Amino acid sequence: MAHAYDLSGDPGLEPFQGTVYKKTIDRYDVQIDGRIVRCELATSLRKELAYTRAGPSSERRRVREAREDNHSDPVAVGDHVLVQETGDGTGLIRAVFPRRNQLSRRTAVPRPGAHAFEQVVAANLDQVAPVFAVAQPAPHWAMLDRYLASSELAGLPALIIITKIDLLAVDGQDDLDREIRMVASTYRQVGYPVLWVSAASGEGLPELATALHGKVTALVGKSGVGKTTLLNALQPGLGRRVSEVSQATGKGRHTTSWLELIPLSAGGAIVDTPGMREVGLWDVDQARLDWLFPEMRPWIGKCRFGLDCIHDQEPGCAVRHAVMAGAIAPRRYQSYLKLREGQG
């Protein structure tokens, strides 16, 4: 939801437009004309504002009602905002301009009976790049399918990055090499580009730099998959801290604990996100969950029960027939069923 604030009643204010480059708890770094201003939210943006228009063609809006919103942050990294500077080098974010798009996820439920809420990961993106390592930590392909479904839901193209491919050169990794290549082939057949990258050897980095050039890309993935290492390799001198994967648990430790938009000297920018252990879709229409899997689309509506088919146990299901015929990968189909079950 985009928020706005009417400054017409505040004479003498000189607001500036800027872009949110970094956010921590209750603090936002906004780039304004090449400089960074540390900002807080204006009181008005700590409320959920419901608007009404004066007429069909009017751009003037007035607040119809305001409700306290204690669960969601109205400002995301990548947002274009209106800032009123306070004179001491800081500022107040007074407005968030309408977004081209936003990548959201459903928050985890902390306890039984609690409700999930929307977390906007980033706004005004050009693409999403899920990052998965061949090992250390082991890849979780069902999570990749959730990232891809989230990208489809946001209307954003996705670029799959498989990192640490230098580990495949270790003796005894032939089976892992075959598995990874088979999985990569499955995603390429669906239509997703897949890049193989090693920050250690430099393999694939030029191709990755080309894929990122001129675009704002959200880099997402579990802790330990190598997002920070990739950033350091792509942007020499960045020097971001890297943590190792725990040998006891096989899980990565959080290196990035905030959201930040990092410009690339070669052009474009990356939204660096904290590692996510859970990925839930937000505000997805259950009846159209199948549409988030591009390989299913040719068969949607061709089942015996038409658009009412959920492609599980129904007789005459065209999607299940496509799975048995090899047109849809069984593992992707299972991801769809698990996602449907988890989103219920």
C-alpha positions in Angstrom: 0.0 0.0 0.0 1.5 3.4 -1.0 1.0 6.3 1.4 0.8 10.0 0.8 0.9 13.1 2.9 -0.5 16.5 2.0 2.0 19.3 2.7 -0.3 22.1 1.6 -1.2 23.0 5.2 2.5 23.3 6.3 3.8 26.6 4.8 7.5 27.1 4.6 8.3 23.4 4.2 10.7 22.5 1.4 10.4 18.7 0.9 12.8 16.8 -1.3 12.4 13.6 -3.2 14.7 10.7 -2.5 15.2 6.9 -2.6 15.4 4.7 0.5 18.8 3.0 0.4 18.9 1.3 3.8 16.6 0.5 6.6 17.1 -0.7 10.1 14.7 -0.6 13.0 12.9 2.8 12.8 15.8 4.4 10.8 16.1 4.9 7.1 19.0 6.2 4.9 17.6 8.2 2.0 19.6 9.3 -1.0 18.8 12.9 -2.0 20.7 14.5 -4.8 23.8 12.3 -4.2 23.9 12.6 -0.4 22.5 10.4 2.3 20.1 11.7 4.9 19.3 9.7 8.0 15.5 9.8 8.4 12.7 8.7 10.7 9.0 8.3 9.8 6.7 11.2 10.2 3.9 10.5 12.7 1.3 10.4 9.9 3.1 7.4 8.3 2.9 5.4 11.5 -0.8 5.1 10.8 -2.5 3.1 8.0 -4.2 5.7 5.9 -7.3 5.0 3.8 -7.8 7.4 1.0 -10.7 8.6 -1.2 -10.4 10.6 -4.4 -12.4 13.8 -5.1 -13.4 12.4 -8.5 -12.5 9.8 -11.2 -9.9 12.0 -12.8 -8.7 13.8 -9.7 -5.2 13.3 -8.3 -6.1 15.1 -5.0 -6.8 12.7 -2.2 -7.9 13.2 1.4 -7.7 10.9 4.4 -11.0 9.1 4.9 -9.9 7.2 8.0 -6.7 6.4 9.9 -6.0 3.2 11.8 -3.0 2.4 13.9 -0.8 -0.2 12.1 1.6 -1.9 14.5 2.6 -4.7 12.3 3.8 -3.4 9.0 6.4 -0.8 8.0 5.0 1.5 5.3 8.5 2.2 3.9 10.7 -0.3 2.0 14.1 -0.2 0.5 13.8 1.1 -3.0 10.8 3.3 -2.2 10.7 6.8 -3.7 9.9 9.1 -0.8 9.2 12.7 0.1 11.5 14.0 2.9 11.3 17.1 5.0 14.8 17.9 6.3 14.9 19.1 9.9 18.0 21.3 9.8 20.3 19.1 11.8 21.3 16.7 9.0 18.4 14.4 9.6 14.9 14.3 8.1 11.3 13.0 8.3 9.8 10.8 5.6 6.4 12.5 4.9 5.3 10.4 1.9 5.8 7.2 0.0 5.1 7.5 -3.7 3.2 4.7 -5.6 5.4 1.7 -6.3 6.0 0.1 -9.7 6.0 -3.2 -7.9 7.0 -4.8 -4.6 8.4 -8.1 -3.4 6.6 -9.3 -0.3 6.6 -12.3 1.9 4.3 -13.6 4.7 5.9 -13.3 8.1 6.2 -16.4 10.2 3.6 -17.0 12.9 5.3 -16.7 16.3 2.8 -18.7 18.3 -0.4 -20.7 17.8 -3.4 -18.4 17.2 -1.3 -15.5 16.0 -1.7 -14.0 12.6 0.8 -13.6 9.8 1.5 -10.2 8.3 3.0 -8.8 5.1 6.7 -7.9 5.0 7.7 -5.9 2.0 11.2 -7.0 1.1 11.9 -4.3 -1.5 10.1 -2.0 -3.9 10.6 -0.7 -7.4 12.7 -3.7 -8.6 13.6 -4.9 -12.1 14.3 -8.5 -11.2 14.7 -11.0 -8.3 17.8 -13.2 -8.0 17.4 -16.3 -5.7 20.9 -17.5 -4.7 21.5 -21.2 -3.9 24.8 -22.9 -3.1 25.6 -26.4 -4.5 26.6 -27.2 -0.9 27.5 -25.7 2.5 24.5 -25.2 3.0 22.8 -27.9 1.0 20.3 -26.5 -1.6 16.6 -26.5 -0.6 14.9 -26.6 -4.0 11.4 -26.3 -2.6 12.4 -23.0 -1.1 13.7 -21.9 -4.5 10.2 -22.7 -5.9 8.7 -20.5 -3.3 11.0 -17.6 -4.2 10.1 -18.1 -7.9 6.4 -18.2 -7.1 6.8 -14.9 -5.1 8.5 -13.4 -8.1 5.7 -14.5 -10.4 3.2 -13.1 -7.9 5.0 -9.7 -8.0 5.2 -9.7 -11.8 9.0 -9.7 -11.7 11.4 -11.8 -13.8 13.7 -14.1 -11.8 17.4 -15.0 -12.3 18.6 -18.1 -10.5 22.2 -18.0 -9.2 23.9 -21.2 -8.2 27.0 -20.4 -6.2 30.1 -22.2 -4.8 30.4 -24.3 -8.0 34.1 -24.7 -7.2 33.0 -27.3 -4.6 31.9 -29.6 -7.5 35.5 -30.0 -8.5 36.3 -31.8 -5.2 36.8 -35.5 -5.6 33.8 -37.7 -5.0 31.2 -35.0 -6.0 30.2 -36.5 -9.3 26.7 -37.5 -8.0 26.1 -33.9 -6.6 27.3 -32.5 -10.0 24.8 -34.5 -11.9 22.0 -33.7 -9.5 22.7 -29.9 -9.7 22.9 -30.0 -13.5 19.7 -31.9 -13.8 17.9 -29.4 -11.5 19.3 -26.5 -13.4 18.1 -28.0 -16.6 14.6 -28.3 -15.2 14.5 -24.6 -14.4 15.9 -23.6 -17.8 13.2 -25.6 -19.5 10.6 -23.7 -17.5 12.1 -20.5 -18.8 14.2 -19.3 -15.9 17.8 -18.3 -16.7 20.4 -20.1 -14.5 23.9 -18.8 -13.8 26.7 -20.9 -12.4 29.1 -18.8 -10.3 32.1 -19.2 -8.1 33.3 -16.1 -6.2 36.4 -18.2 -5.3 37.5 -19.0 -8.8 35.8 -16.1 -10.6 33.9 -18.4 -12.9 30.6 -17.0 -14.0 31.2 -13.5 -12.5 31.4 -11.7 -15.9 28.1 -13.3 -17.0 26.5 -12.3 -13.6 27.7 -8.7 -13.9 26.1 -8.5 -17.4 22.8 -9.9 -16.1 22.8 -7.3 -13.3 23.9 -4.3 -15.4 21.4 -1.4 -15.4 18.9 -3.2 -13.2 17.7 -3.1 -9.6 18.0 -6.7 -8.4 16.8 -8.2 -5.1 19.3 -10.8 -3.9 17.5 -13.4 -1.8 18.5 -16.7 -0.2 19.3 -18.5 3.0 22.2 -17.5 5.2 25.5 -18.9 4.1 24.7 -19.4 0.4 27.3 -16.7 -0.5 25.3 -13.5 -1.2 27.7 -11.3 0.7 30.7 -13.0 -1.0 29.2 -12.4 -4.4 28.7 -8.7 -3.5 32.3 -8.3 -2.5 33.4 -10.0 -5.7 31.1 -7.8 -7.9 31.9 -4.6 -6.1 35.6 -4.5 -5.3 36.3 -2.5 -2.1 32.9 -3.1 -0.6 34.5 -5.2 2.1 31.3 -6.6 3.7 31.8 -9.1 6.5 31.4 -12.8 5.6 30.4 -15.5 8.0 31.1 -19.2 7.6 28.5 -22.0 7.6 28.2 -23.8 11.0 29.9 -27.2 10.8 27.6 -28.4 13.6 24.2 -27.5 12.0 25.1 -27.1 8.3 23.2 -23.8 8.4 24.5 -20.3 7.6 24.9 -17.6 10.1 23.3 -14.2 9.4 25.8 -11.8 8.0 23.4 -9.1 6.7 21.0 -8.0 9.4 19.4 -5.1 7.5 18.1 -4.3 4.1 20.2 -2.1 1.9 20.3 -1.0 -1.8 23.9 -1.1 -3.0 24.8 0.7 -6.3 27.1 -1.2 -8.6 29.9 0.8 -10.2 29.3 -1.1 -13.4 25.7 0.1 -13.4 22.6 -1.1 -11.6 22.1 -1.9 -8.0 21.5 -4.8 -5.6 19.1 -5.0 -2.7 21.0 -7.1 -0.1 18.6 -8.9 2.1 19.1 -10.9 5.4 19.1 -14.6 5.0 15.6 -16.1 5.1 14.8 -19.5 6.6 11.1 -19.3 5.6 9.4 -18.0 2.5 5.6 -17.6 2.6 3.5 -16.0 -0.1 1.4 -13.0 0.8 -2.1 -12.2 -0.5 -2.1 -15.0 -3.1 -5.4 -16.1 -4.6 -5.7 -19.8 -3.9 -7.7 -20.3 -7.1 -4.8 -19.0 -9.1 -1.9 -20.5 -7.3 -1.2 -22.8 -10.3 -0.6 -19.7 -12.4 2.6 -19.0 -10.4 4.1 -22.1 -12.0 4.7 -21.1 -15.7 4.9 -24.7 -16.9 1.4 -25.4 -15.7 -0.2 -22.5 -17.6 -0.7 -24.3 -20.9 -3.0 -26.8 -19.1 -4.9 -24.5 -16.8 -8.6 -24.6 -17.6 -8.3 -27.8 -19.7 -9.1 -30.1 -16.8 -12.5 -31.9 -16.5 -13.5 -29.5 -13.8 -12.0 -26.5 -15.6 -10.7 -23.6 -13.5 -12.2 -25.3 -10.4 -9.6 -28.1 -10.5 -6.8 -27.8 -7.9 -4.7 -30.5 -9.7 -4.6 -32.8 -6.7 -6.9 -35.9 -6.8 -9.5 -34.8 -9.3 -10.2 -37.1 -12.2 -9.5 -35.8 -15.7 -6.8 -33.3 -14.5 -4.8 -32.0 -17.4 -2.0 -30.8 -15.2 -1.5 -34.2 -13.6 -1.6 -35.8 -17.0 1.2 -33.4 -18.1 3.2 -34.5 -15.1 2.9 -38.2 -16.0 3.7 -37.4 -19.6 7.0 -35.6 -18.5 5.9 -32.1 -19.5 6.0 -30.9 -15.9 8.8 -32.0 -13.6 7.4 -34.1 -10.7 9.4 -32.2 -8.1 8.0 -28.9 -9.3 4.5 -30.4 -9.1 5.2 -31.6 -5.6 6.3 -28.0 -4.7 3.0 -26.7 -6.0 1.1 -29.1 -3.8 3.1 -28.3 -0.7 2.7 -24.6 -1.4 -1.1 -25.0 -1.7 -1.1 -26.9 1.5 1.0 -24.4 3.3 -1.0 -21.4 2.0 -4.3 -22.8 3.1 
